[in-house]
Amino acid sequence: MTATAVYSLLNKKENAHEDPIYSCVWTRTIDTDDPKKSQDYLVTGGLDNLVKVWILENNRLELLHTLEGHCMAVVSVAVSPDGHIIASSSLDTTLIIWELTSGFKVHEIEMGGTDVWKVAFSPTGTQVVSGSHTGKLTVYDIVKNNIDRILDTRGKFALCVAWSRSGQYIASGSVDGAVHIFNAAQGMLVHTIQAHTQLVRSVHFSPNSKLLLTASNDGFVKVFDVASGSELRKTSFKAWVLSARYSPDGTRVALAVADGTVSIAAASDLNLMKTFQEHNDAVWDLQFNAEGNKLLSVGKDKSLNIYECPLPVKTDNKK
């Protein structure tokens, strides 16, 4: 008989980088010939200029690659939906595309002095969008290795970006608290929302692409309707909220807070379900695994934490 899963810390890797860790991704490579050979990987990027790729098996963590190519802090890592390609951005104004399993550097894109911050993949895995200090978003074709299009928020530094799973929308958050939503295919600005009073740290679409989750230095976490741009719900913390992510099933959100806590909240009302206090400094980023029953977090304390996060029990309303 299988024991009921409970919230717990499964693994803590201290000093996973030599300096604070800014960004993380939990991904899985799918073997189409033999799904049983599918493999979970963790990717982290830090202030030590490095991207690291970790293998996770049976909650045991093993370093696979240390990717050297950036000469300043790595501020964002993203992985293609199929789990095979990494994009990393750095304060050195370069965007590097890597092959995950081999660690091979595919492309290095010089931004010509333009600061690149967060990056996100398209659902097809063939394009990457990045924000910049100019307020413009750049969409790169990583197959052709060229710029596909520029999206102009007409605003300030676009600190964070997201691409909806449907492929229809791209969102960004700015240093002045504004959130911008674009029609990705048309390149048209659909909504400009004065979402927060301080800089927006994180934007993330719900799995059905209908909602946008935002987090800010003002301590607020908010949910917006993508179609109308209207605010649906919000909650607040006494510290900066540095990252916010939906679970793959859309029932929960995970929140990384500058006070060192990681919180799980119900997506329906943002009521807290669980708070972990396993970091001793700001938590910079987090992400659920594909099943949504585990969570990865990284932070200023240089540690990488993995938690058990039980799936909500489905209630049967049938009589």
N, C-alpha and C positions, 0 to 999 in steps of 0.2 A: 504494500500500500504506500503510495507516494505521499510524503509529508506536504502540508500546505505551505506554500512559499510565504515568507514574511519579509518586510523591509529590513535590509541589512547591508553592511559593507562587505563585499566579497573579496576585494583586492585593493591594496594601496601600494603603489609604486612611488616611493620617495626619491627625490632627486632624479626624476625621469629625464629632465634636462638640467644643464648646469645653471640656467637662469629661469625666470618666470615663464610659464607656458601660456601663450595667448589664445591658441585655437586648437580644436580637436574635431575629429570625425570618427564615427564608428561605421564601418562599411563591411560589405560581404561580397566576395567574388563568387559568381554563380558558374558552376561547371554544367553547361547544358547537356553534355553527354552523360554525366553522372552527378546528379544533384547532391548525392551523399558526399562528394568531394568538395562541395562549397566550403569556403573558408572565411572566418571572421578576421578582420584587421582593424587596428586602431592607428590613426595618423595624427601626429601632434606637431605643432609649430611653435617655436619659442624665441625668446629674447637673445638666445645664444646663436642665432642665425641659422639654426638647423631645422630640418624636417625629419621626423623619425617615424618609421613604420614598424608596428608591433603586431605579432601574431598572438591571437587569443584562442586557447584551447582548454576546455574544462576549467575555466576561470584562472588559468595560468598564463602569464604574460611573458613573451620572449621577444627581444629586439631583433627585427629582421634586417632593416636598413637604417643607416644614418645618411641622409641626403645633404650633401654640401654643394652650394651653388650661390646662395645669397651671402652678401657681405654686411648686411644689417639685419635687424630683428625681423623674423617672420611673423606677420600680423594676422594672416589668414591661411587656412588650408581648406580645400574642398575636394570632393571625390565624385567622379562621374557615377550615374545611377547603376551602371553595371559593375562598379567597384574596381575597374582596371586602370583608371587615369586619375592622377593627382594634379591639382592646380595650387600653387603657393604664391602668395604675394608678400612683398617685403618693403620695409622703409627705404631700401636701396633703389626703389622705383622700378623693379623688375617683376615680371610675372613668369614663373617657370612651370612648364608642363612636364610631368614625370610619368613613367610607367610604374605602376604600384608594385607588381610582383618582382620585377627585375631591378627596380631602382634606377632605370635608365632615364637620362634627361632627354626629352623629346624636342622641346622648344624652349628658348629663353627669349622673352619679349621685352625689349627695352621701351620704357614709357616716355623717354625723352624729358626727364625731369619732373613729370607729373606724378604726384604721390598716389600710389595705389593702396587702397585699404582692403575691405572685405571683398571676397569673390564668391560666386555661386555658379553651378553648372545648369545648363538647360536640361530638360527631361530627356532629350535625345543623346546627351553627353557629347555633342559635337561643338557646342559653344559655351563660352564662359562670359559672365558679366562681372564687371568690377566698378566700384565707386572711385571717386577721386576728389581732390581738394578744390577742383574747379566747379563741382556740383554736377558735372556731366558723368553719365554712365557709359562705359565702353563695352560693346559686345564683340568678342573675338571668335573667329572660326578657328578652332584648334586643329582641324584637319587641313585646311588650306593655309594656316598660319598667317592670317591677316585680320584686319579690323573689318567686321561686318557692318556695324552701324554705331552711331553715337546717339544716346538719348539724353536730352537736356532737361534737367529738373527746373532750370531757371532759378535755382536756389544756391545754398551754400554747400560746403564740404559734405559729400555723400559718404557717410562713415560706414554704412552697412547696406547689404543688398540681399535680395531673395528672388528666386524664380519659381513660379507656381508649378505644381506637378502637372497641371493641365497644359502647361506651356503658354497659356494665354496672357499671363501677367508677369511683370517684373516690378518689384517694389524696392524703394530705398529709404533710408532714414538719414537725416541731416543733423549737423551740429547745432542748428537753431531750433530743434524740436519738431521740424516738419517731416511728414511722411509723404512720399510721392508714389503713385501707382501708374504704371504704363501698360498700354496694350502692346504686348511684345512684338506681334507680327507687324502692326502698323507703325510702331515707334511713337505712338501718340500718348501724350500725358492725359490720363483719365481723371485722376484726383490729386489735388494738393491738400493735405490735411494738416492743420495745426494741432498735432497730436499731443505734444509734450512741451513743457516749459524749459527743458534743458536738452542736451544732445541725446539723440536716439542711438542706443547701443546695438539694438538687435531688431530685425524684422523677420518673420517666418510665416509662411502660408500654412493653413490647415491642409490635411491630406486631400480634402475634396476641393481645394483651391477657392473656397467661398469666403474664408475668413483670413484676416491678417493679424498676427500677434506681434505686439511691439513692446519694447522695454527701454528704459531711459535712466539717465542720471537723476531725474526728478523723483525716482523711487516708484514710479507708476508702471504697472503692466496693464496694457489695454488690448481689447479685441475689437476690430473694425470689420464691418461688412464690406467686402471687396467691391461688389456691384454698385452700392450707393455711397460708400465712403463714410457711413455713419458709425459712430461709436456704439458698441453693444454692451460692453461691460468693462470693469476695471477693478484693480486692487492695488494696494500700495505697501511699500516697505520703508524702513527707516534708513535705508542705505541705497546706493546706486544698484540698479539691476542691470547686469552686464551682458546677459544672454537669456533668451527665452525660446523654448522649442516645444512643438507639438509632439505627442507620441504618435507612432505610425497609425494607430487606430483612431486618433483624433479625440480620445476621451480624456486625456490629461495633458498638462503642460509642465515642463521642467524649467526651473528658474535658477540662474546663477547670480548670487548676490555678493556685493563687495564686503559684507560683514563676515564672509567665510562660510555662509550657509548655502545649501542646495535644497530647494523646496519643490515638492510635487503638489500640484493643484488640479482640481477638477476643471476640465475645459468649459463645462456648461455654466459655471458660476464663479470660477476662480477661487473657490474656497479651498484652503490648504488641507491636504491629506497627510502629508509627511514632511518633516524638515530634518535634513542631515546636517550635522556639525562636525565634519571630518576634515575640513581644511582649516589652517590657522591663519589664513589671510584671504584676500579677495579671490573669488571664483570667477575665472574669466570666460569659460565656455563649457558647454555640455551637449550631450546628444544621446538619445535612446538607441538601442540596437534595433534590428529589423523586426523582431517579435514584439518589442515594446515592454519586455519584462526585465530589462537591465538598462543601466544608465552609466555613462562615462562623464566624468568632470575633471577639469584641469584648472590650475590657478597660479597665483603669484608665489605660493609656497613651493613650487616646482614639483608638486606631486600629481600623480595620475590616479584617480579613484574610480572603482567600479562598484556599483550598487545593485542589489536585488530590488526590483520594483514590481511587485505582484500585479498581474493584470486584474482589472476590476471584475468582480463576479457578475456574470450576466443573470439578470432576473427574468424568470419566465412568467409573463403576465397572463398566460393562457389558463383558464379554469379547467 
